[in-house]
Amino acid sequence: MLHNFSADDFNSKIKGVKIEQIYRRGKFIILDFKRYILAVHLRMTGKLYVQPTLDKSKKHISVSLKFSDRYLVFEDTRKFGRFYLYESINKLDEKLGIEPFDINFNEDWLKVNLKNKSRQMKSLLLDQSFIVGLGNIYTDEVLWYAQIHPLSKSDSVPLKKIKKLYYAIPKVLSESIKSGGTTIRDYTYDYSYVGNYAINLNAYGRNNKNCKRCESRIIKCKVAQRGTFICPTCQSL
């Protein structure tokens, strides 16, 4: 779980130091200790929560941090989650792209940066060095909203569809956040609550079901090594 540091590193650099702030960068939860940051990536099944005591009977607890009056617990069934120790946020900023809720993410930014590349749209949107926060599910959803085929080349997408895409990205993410995320298999948050956005999905997971826009059948294919759901009528290539 400790990707680039050891327990000894933690004890010598962070133990006893106050957390100044907690925030998010991309898919990372950042614990800022002023001179160092702990960056936590939940991956598929990680859960980070606070408890007054540590329940050692839970077999999937990977990391626990003891504070003066409580524990910060990281529980992860599949063990994909990771903790990273950096001297500053700069290390992540070098790797991560623009935030979809940032003031600098606007329609002009999207137009310029799509036209300056010639990549398949799904692959590009999944690339966290381009735009952060879009995983497989939400990429399928925003492409459905914008009526863009996932294999379309970014520099050939019409401006009309880029405008729809710009609107769709924060819309889909905001609605999902309000619903607590999307639980397809085993994602939970805040101890054990599941995300309810799955009931609002328009493309992902709807293989052979009617498109909510045109009534055509949603089909499943593989794009960028991922299972991908599209409407062949709305999202023609």
Secondary structure by P-SEA (a helix, b strand, c coil): ccccccaaaaaacccccccccccccccccccccccbbbbbbbccbbbbbcccccccccccccbbbbcccccbbbbbcccccbbbbbccaaaaaaccccccccccccaaaaaaaaaaccccaaaaaacccccccccaaaaaaaaaaaccccccccccccaaaaaaaaaaaaaaaaaaaaaccccccccccccbbbbcccccccccccccccccccccbbbbbbccccccccccccccc
